[in-house]
Amino acid sequence: MKNYPDYEVPVLDSMKELVDYAVREYNSAAAFMFRDGNAGILSKSYQEFKEDIEALGTAFYLRGLRGAHIAVLGENSYPWLVTYFAVVNGGNVIVPVDKDLSEAEMAEVLERSHCSAIVYSPKYSETVLNLCPGFGLCVDMGGTDKNGFDALLQEGRQAIGSGDTSFEEHEVDIHKMAAIVYTSGTTGKSKGVMLSHANLMADAVAARKKIKLTGRSLLVLPLHHTFGFTANVLCGLFAGYTIFINDNLKYVLKDMQEFKPVNLFVVPMILESMYHKVWTGAKKSGKDKKLKAGIKASNALMRLRIDLRRKLFSEVLNALGGELEFCICGGAFLDEKIAAGFRELGVHIMNGYGVTECAPIVAENRNDYYDDKSVGVVLPCNEVRIDRPDETGEGEILVRGANIMLGYFEDDIETKKAFEDGWYKTGDLGRLGDGGFLYVTGRLKNLVILSNGKNISPEEIEEVFRRIPYVKEIVAYGENDRILAEVFLDHDYFVQHAVTDIRGTLESDVDAINKTLPLYKQISGVTIRETDFERTTTKKIKREHIGA
């Protein structure tokens, strides 16, 4: 497998330029589709999207919002997207609020960000009433009064119709702060990452150069996180396909059946769930042996360059809508077996790597150049350097480039800590391998340092023990010079295989894997959890209380 030249795409410096480009190229084509209550499925063209942005942005100006910090709160929706672009393309600053935060955490984000206005989903009306009594403007996306979303759109349209061109004529400062996005780290207090138009667009342009995006897409990742926004929305507008907006993860499979996406942007937890459902469904229907035999035959044909996957596995693919060709995954560790397993069924998985501070994509696997053990090749908008590499080439991943954040909002101390000679310190451990692939091996803060001087990445240990088929999740940690672990198990597995001695089976399988590892990497003790691990809103495991 050889790498190949980047795809040629236009260089766009701002999200305002992106909208204008999309209208010129795709105009009346459907940009977004979404459910709208009793109205069924609605569609908005690229031209209509631009008109709605300009109307809302003009209304913000009429309400005195210039240079203001404006929050947006709610599930994925078309009004959410219009709000984001109307805010940033008019010179205001958007503050996407994580809808899964507690009310107290939301209040802290709004206060720390100095928000003076908020646009919110009707689901959060009571929350906003409690949080924002002093706000100058509170816009209900489903409201019917003068401060309702539709009323503001109409207000802006009327002003534009009367000759108001203030929003259209506004010149975007691409290097000025456009968004404050709060991190949802696995430890510590969240920080407000300041991103500019230049940061976000440099990342979107670079991602488009590496990956060929085709077909329809289903938006499932939360828009308040940069991966969903940059990868699914900015790159999607760039590519010119239709994005169907999913507003609730409970209905993902239903939406896939109805909309039949060609591509999907996901986090590993979603992929793992989908893959698990494929095999549990096959076992329940008594077709798992047939599926395994089909995969074995298909793999043999693929070695002869005969691809019959979409025909052989049509039943599996139809459950995913029937037209899904590829998924782009990021946000956490992805088991390479999941990527390989989906590819055997005819769905290509491209894993990537990024952090909010990098807007967020740093590296990604390509359509025809990939390594499932890696997070792909480094994007052309940034450089990657491995700091203080050990004998294996592993060290902290440092990044610099046009996509790197402006800093943390009103936090000079943390901003200074985050950089070293102009390089952003990700806190992730990794190495650069042959062919330009980047491999992420763990988190610096999770590193276990033994008294013999050995440094062990818990993530490396976890990857090995995930090979045990019933281990759904595992977290390794150090204690008293030993490696211990907590595990969450798949109890359906034990029922299906008539296993009664769960503890004994686990200990036997752990011992078998331990024998393949150096003594200092072996797990000395395992705790079985009754419930899954506590997670952040981006579905990463919170490690701070593990083993406490």
C-alpha positions in Angstrom: 0.0 0.0 0.0 1.5 3.3 -1.1 0.6 6.8 -0.1 -0.6 9.1 -2.9 -0.8 12.9 -3.6 -3.2 15.0 -1.6 -6.6 15.9 -3.2 -6.7 19.3 -4.7 -9.2 21.6 -2.9 -9.6 25.4 -2.7 -8.0 27.1 0.3 -10.7 29.0 2.3 -9.7 31.1 5.3 -13.1 31.7 7.0 -16.4 30.1 7.6 -18.0 33.0 5.8 -15.9 32.1 2.7 -17.0 28.5 3.1 -20.7 29.3 3.1 -20.2 31.5 0.0 -18.2 28.8 -1.7 -20.8 26.1 -1.0 -23.6 28.4 -2.4 -21.6 29.0 -5.6 -20.8 25.4 -6.1 -24.0 23.6 -4.9 -26.7 26.4 -4.6 -30.1 24.7 -4.7 -28.8 21.2 -3.6 -29.9 20.0 -0.2 -27.4 20.9 2.5 -29.3 19.6 5.5 -32.3 17.4 6.1 -34.0 16.9 9.5 -37.2 15.9 11.3 -39.4 18.8 12.2 -42.2 17.5 14.5 -45.4 16.8 12.7 -44.1 18.4 9.5 -42.1 15.3 8.8 -38.7 15.6 7.1 -37.6 19.1 5.9 -34.8 20.0 3.6 -32.7 23.2 3.5 -30.6 24.0 0.4 -27.2 25.7 0.6 -28.8 28.9 -0.6 -31.5 28.8 2.1 -28.8 28.0 4.7 -26.9 31.1 3.7 -30.1 33.3 3.7 -31.0 32.0 7.2 -27.5 32.8 8.5 -27.6 36.3 7.1 -31.1 36.9 8.5 -30.2 35.7 12.1 -26.9 37.5 12.0 -28.6 40.7 10.9 -31.2 40.3 13.8 -28.3 39.9 16.3 -26.9 43.3 15.0 -30.3 44.9 15.4 -30.5 43.6 19.0 -27.1 45.3 19.7 -25.0 42.2 19.6 -21.6 43.1 18.2 -18.4 41.7 19.6 -20.6 39.7 22.0 -20.2 36.2 23.4 -23.3 34.2 22.5 -24.0 30.7 23.8 -25.8 28.0 22.0 -27.4 25.1 23.9 -29.3 22.1 22.6 -29.4 18.8 20.8 -28.1 18.7 17.2 -30.5 20.7 15.0 -30.7 23.0 12.0 -31.3 26.1 14.2 -28.1 25.2 16.2 -26.1 25.3 13.0 -27.6 28.5 11.8 -26.9 30.1 15.1 -23.2 29.0 15.1 -22.6 30.5 11.6 -24.6 33.6 12.3 -22.6 34.3 15.4 -19.1 33.7 14.0 -19.6 35.2 10.5 -20.8 38.4 12.1 -17.8 39.0 14.3 -19.4 37.7 17.5 -18.0 34.8 19.6 -19.9 31.5 19.8 -19.8 29.5 23.1 -21.2 25.9 22.4 -22.5 24.6 25.7 -22.4 20.9 26.3 -26.0 19.8 26.8 -25.0 16.9 29.1 -23.4 19.1 31.7 -25.2 19.7 35.0 -27.0 23.0 35.5 -24.3 24.2 37.9 -21.6 23.3 35.3 -23.5 25.1 32.5 -23.8 28.2 34.8 -20.0 28.1 35.3 -19.4 27.9 31.5 -21.7 30.9 30.8 -20.2 33.0 33.6 -16.6 32.2 32.7 -17.3 33.0 29.1 -19.0 36.4 29.8 -22.0 35.4 27.7 -24.6 38.1 27.2 -27.1 36.1 25.0 -28.1 32.5 24.5 -29.9 30.6 21.8 -31.4 27.3 23.2 -33.6 24.3 22.4 -37.1 24.2 24.0 -35.9 21.1 26.0 -33.7 23.5 28.0 -36.2 26.3 28.6 -36.4 25.7 32.3 -32.6 25.5 32.6 -32.1 28.8 30.7 -34.8 30.4 32.9 -32.7 29.5 36.0 -29.3 30.3 34.5 -29.8 33.4 32.5 -32.0 36.0 34.3 -29.6 38.8 33.5 -29.0 38.0 29.8 -29.9 40.7 27.2 -31.3 38.2 24.8 -32.6 34.6 25.2 -33.7 33.0 22.0 -35.9 29.9 22.1 -35.3 27.8 19.0 -39.0 26.8 19.1 -40.4 30.0 20.6 -43.3 31.9 19.2 -42.8 35.3 20.8 -40.7 38.2 19.6 -37.6 36.5 20.9 -38.3 33.2 19.2 -35.9 31.8 16.6 -38.3 32.2 13.7 -39.2 35.8 14.8 -35.6 36.8 14.7 -35.2 35.2 11.3 -38.2 37.2 10.1 -36.8 40.4 11.7 -33.5 39.9 9.9 -35.2 39.2 6.6 -37.3 42.3 6.8 -34.2 44.5 7.5 -32.3 42.9 4.6 -35.3 43.5 2.4 -35.2 47.2 3.4 -31.6 47.5 2.4 -29.6 46.5 5.5 -26.4 44.9 4.3 -24.4 45.3 7.5 -24.0 41.6 8.1 -23.2 40.7 4.5 -20.6 43.5 4.4 -18.9 42.5 7.7 -15.3 41.5 7.1 -14.2 38.6 9.2 -10.9 38.9 11.1 -9.8 35.3 10.5 -7.2 35.4 13.3 -9.5 36.8 16.0 -11.2 34.5 18.5 -14.4 33.1 17.0 -15.3 30.3 19.4 -14.7 29.3 23.0 -15.0 25.5 23.2 -14.7 23.9 26.6 -12.7 20.7 26.9 -14.2 17.6 28.6 -11.0 16.0 29.8 -10.9 12.8 31.8 -9.2 14.6 34.7 -9.2 18.1 36.0 -11.3 21.3 35.4 -12.4 22.0 31.8 -10.6 24.9 30.0 -12.0 27.3 27.4 -10.2 26.7 24.1 -10.1 29.8 21.9 -10.4 29.0 18.2 -10.4 31.3 15.2 -11.8 31.1 11.7 -8.2 30.5 10.6 -7.7 27.6 13.0 -11.0 25.8 12.1 -10.7 26.3 8.4 -7.0 25.3 8.2 -8.0 22.0 9.8 -11.1 21.5 7.5 -9.1 22.3 4.3 -6.3 19.9 5.4 -8.7 17.1 6.2 -10.3 17.5 2.8 -6.9 17.2 1.2 -6.3 13.8 2.8 -9.8 12.2 2.6 -12.2 11.9 -0.3 -15.7 12.5 1.0 -18.6 11.3 -1.0 -22.3 10.6 -0.7 -24.8 11.4 2.0 -23.8 11.8 5.7 -25.6 11.3 9.0 -24.7 13.8 11.7 -24.6 11.8 15.0 -21.7 13.4 16.9 -22.7 16.3 19.3 -22.1 19.7 17.6 -20.7 21.3 20.8 -17.6 19.2 20.3 -15.1 20.2 17.6 -14.7 16.8 16.0 -18.4 16.6 15.0 -18.5 20.3 13.9 -15.2 20.4 11.9 -15.2 16.9 10.4 -18.9 16.4 9.7 -20.2 20.0 9.1 -17.3 22.1 7.8 -15.9 19.2 5.7 -19.4 18.3 4.6 -20.3 21.8 3.4 -17.0 21.8 1.6 -17.8 18.5 -0.1 -21.3 19.5 -1.1 -23.3 16.5 0.0 -26.5 16.3 2.1 -26.2 16.0 5.9 -29.1 14.4 7.7 -29.2 15.7 11.3 -29.8 13.1 14.0 -31.0 14.7 17.2 -31.0 11.7 19.5 -28.6 8.7 19.5 -31.5 6.4 20.4 -32.7 6.8 16.8 -29.3 6.4 15.0 -30.2 3.0 13.5 -33.7 4.2 12.5 -32.2 7.3 10.9 -29.6 5.1 9.1 -32.5 2.9 7.7 -34.4 5.9 6.5 -31.7 8.2 5.2 -29.2 5.5 4.0 -25.9 7.4 4.7 -22.8 6.7 2.6 -20.5 8.0 5.3 -20.6 8.4 9.1 -18.4 10.3 11.5 -18.3 8.5 14.9 -16.4 7.9 18.2 -15.2 4.4 19.0 -18.0 3.7 21.4 -20.6 4.0 18.6 -18.6 1.8 16.3 -18.1 -0.8 19.0 -21.8 -0.8 19.8 -22.7 -1.2 16.1 -20.2 -4.1 15.7 -21.5 -5.8 18.8 -25.1 -5.6 17.5 -24.0 -7.2 14.2 -22.7 -10.2 16.0 -25.3 -10.5 18.7 -28.0 -10.3 16.1 -26.3 -13.0 14.0 -26.0 -15.3 17.1 -29.7 -14.7 18.1 -30.8 -15.7 14.6 -28.5 -18.6 14.4 -26.5 -17.1 11.5 -23.2 -16.4 13.2 -21.5 -19.6 11.8 -22.8 -18.7 8.3 -21.5 -15.1 8.7 -18.0 -16.4 9.8 -17.9 -18.8 6.9 -18.9 -15.9 4.6 -16.1 -13.7 5.9 -13.5 -16.5 5.5 -14.6 -17.0 1.9 -14.8 -13.3 1.1 -11.2 -12.7 2.5 -10.0 -15.5 0.2 -11.7 -13.8 -2.8 -10.3 -10.4 -1.7 -6.8 -11.8 -1.9 -7.6 -12.6 -5.6 -8.9 -9.0 -5.9 -12.5 -10.2 -6.2 -14.8 -8.0 -4.0 -18.2 -9.5 -3.3 -18.6 -8.1 0.2 -21.6 -5.9 -0.5 -23.4 -8.9 -2.0 -22.3 -11.5 0.5 -23.1 -9.3 3.5 -26.1 -7.4 2.2 -28.2 -8.5 5.2 -25.7 -6.9 7.6 -25.2 -3.8 5.5 -29.0 -3.4 5.0 -29.3 -3.1 8.8 -27.0 -0.1 8.6 -29.0 1.5 5.8 -27.6 -0.5 2.9 -25.3 2.1 1.4 -22.8 2.8 4.2 -19.3 2.7 2.6 -17.0 4.3 5.2 -16.8 5.7 8.7 -14.3 8.2 10.0 -13.6 7.6 13.7 -11.9 9.7 16.4 -12.0 10.9 19.9 -10.6 7.8 21.8 -8.8 4.5 21.4 -10.2 2.3 18.7 -9.6 -1.4 18.8 -8.0 -2.4 15.5 -10.1 -5.5 15.5 -13.3 -3.4 15.1 -11.8 -1.5 12.1 -10.6 -4.8 10.5 -13.9 -6.5 11.3 -16.0 -3.8 9.6 -13.8 -3.7 6.6 -14.3 -7.5 6.2 -18.0 -6.7 6.0 -17.5 -4.0 3.4 -17.4 -0.8 5.5 -14.0 1.0 5.5 -13.0 2.5 8.8 -10.6 5.4 8.9 -9.3 6.2 12.4 -7.9 9.6 13.2 -6.5 11.6 16.1 -7.0 15.1 17.4 -7.6 17.3 20.4 -9.8 20.3 20.8 -6.8 22.6 21.0 -5.9 21.6 17.4 -9.4 22.4 16.0 -9.3 19.3 16.4 -7.8 16.9 13.7 -4.1 16.3 13.8 -3.8 13.1 11.8 -6.1 10.6 9.9 -6.0 7.5 7.9 -6.9 7.8 4.2 -9.3 6.1 1.9 -6.6 4.0 0.2 -3.7 4.4 2.6 -4.2 3.3 6.1 -2.9 1.3 9.1 -5.5 0.2 11.6 -2.9 0.2 14.4 -2.2 3.9 13.7 -4.2 7.1 13.8 -3.1 7.9 10.2 -0.8 10.4 8.6 -0.2 13.9 9.8 -2.4 16.6 8.2 -0.6 19.2 6.1 -1.9 22.1 8.3 0.3 21.0 11.2 3.6 19.4 12.1 4.1 16.6 14.7 7.3 16.1 16.8 7.9 13.4 19.3 9.5 15.0 22.4 12.3 13.2 24.3 11.7 9.8 22.6 12.8 6.6 24.3 14.6 3.7 22.7 11.4 2.7 20.9 10.8 6.2 19.5 8.0 6.9 21.9 7.5 10.2 23.6 5.1 13.0 24.1 3.3 14.2 20.9 3.9 17.9 20.2 2.0 19.8 17.5 2.4 23.2 15.8 0.6 24.7 12.9 -2.2 26.9 11.6 -4.8 24.9 13.4 -3.4 25.3 16.9 -5.6 27.3 19.3 -5.1 30.9 20.3 -4.9 29.8 23.9 -7.2 29.2 26.9 -9.7 31.9 27.5 -8.6 34.2 30.3 -6.1 31.6 31.6 -2.5 32.8 30.8 -1.0 30.3 33.2 -2.5 27.2 31.6 -1.8 28.6 28.2 1.9 29.0 29.0 2.0 25.4 30.5 0.5 24.1 27.3 3.2 25.2 25.0 7.0 24.7 24.6 8.9 26.8 22.2 5.8 27.2 20.0 4.8 23.6 20.1 1.5 22.5 21.7 2.0 19.7 24.3 -0.8 17.3 23.8 -0.1 15.2 26.8 -0.4 12.1 24.6 2.3 9.5 24.1 3.1 8.2 20.7 5.6 7.6 17.9 6.1 8.3 14.2 6.5 5.1 12.2 7.3 4.1 8.6 5.2 5.6 5.9 4.5 8.7 7.9 1.9 7.0 10.2 1.4 8.4 13.7 0.8 5.9 16.5 -0.8 7.0 19.8 0.2 4.7 22.7 -1.2 6.4 25.8 -1.5 9.5 28.0 1.5 11.0 29.7 -0.5 11.7 32.9 -1.6 8.1 33.1 2.0 6.8 32.8 2.9 4.3 35.6 6.5 4.6 36.8 7.8 1.6 38.7 10.6 1.7 41.2 12.9 -0.2 38.8 12.7 2.9 36.4 10.3 1.2 33.9 7.6 3.4 32.4 4.4 1.7 31.5 1.5 3.1 29.5 -1.7 1.6 30.9 -3.3 2.0 27.5 -0.7 -0.4 26.1 -1.7 -3.0 28.7 -5.4 -2.4 28.1 -5.1 -3.0 24.4 -3.5 -6.5 25.0 -6.2 -7.6 27.5 -9.1 -6.4 25.3 -8.3 -9.5 23.3 -10.3 -11.5 25.9 -13.7 -11.7 24.1 -15.9 -10.9 27.1 -13.9 -7.9 28.4 -16.1 -5.0 27.3 -13.8 -2.4 28.9 -10.7 -2.3 31.0 -8.7 0.3 32.9 -5.2 -0.5 34.1 -3.3 1.5 36.8 -0.3 1.3 39.1 -0.4 0.7 42.8 2.5 -0.3 45.1 4.8 -1.2 42.2 2.2 -3.5 40.7 -0.1 -3.3 37.7 -3.8 -3.7 38.6 -6.9 -3.4 36.6 -10.7 -2.9 36.8 -12.8 -4.6 34.1 -16.4 -4.4 33.0 -17.6 -7.7 31.4 -20.1 -8.8 28.8 -22.3 -11.1 30.8 -24.3 -12.1 27.6 -21.1 -13.9 26.6 -21.2 -16.1 29.7 -24.8 -17.0 29.1 -24.2 -17.9 25.5 -21.2 -20.1 26.3 -22.7 -21.6 29.5 -19.9 -20.2 31.7 -20.7 -20.4 35.4 -17.4 -19.7 37.0 -16.9 -16.1 35.8 -14.1 -15.2 38.2 -12.2 -18.4 37.5 -12.5 -18.0 33.7 -11.3 -14.4 33.9 -8.3 -15.3 36.1 -7.3 -18.1 33.8 -7.5 -15.9 30.7 -5.5 -13.1 32.4 -2.8 -15.6 33.5 -2.6 -16.9 29.9 -2.0 -13.4 28.5 0.4 -12.5 31.4 2.7 -15.4 30.3 3.2 -13.6 27.0 4.3 -10.4 28.6 7.4 -9.2 30.5 7.0 -9.5 34.2 6.7 -5.8 34.8 3.8 -5.5 32.4 1.8 -8.3 33.9 -1.5 -7.6 35.7 -1.3 -8.7 39.3 -4.9 -8.3 40.3 -8.3 -7.7 38.6 -11.5 -6.1 40.1 -14.7 -7.0 38.3 -17.1 -4.0 38.1 -20.8 -4.4 38.4 -21.5 -1.3 36.3 -19.7 0.4 33.4 -17.1 3.1 34.0 -18.1 6.7 34.5 -17.5 8.6 31.3 -17.1 12.2 30.1 -19.7 13.7 27.8 -17.5 12.6 24.9 -17.7 9.0 26.2 -14.1 8.8 27.4 -13.6 6.9 30.7 -12.9 9.1 33.7 -9.8 7.7 35.3 -9.3 9.9 38.3 -11.1 7.7 40.8 -10.0 4.3 39.3 -8.3 2.3 42.0 -9.0 4.9 44.7 
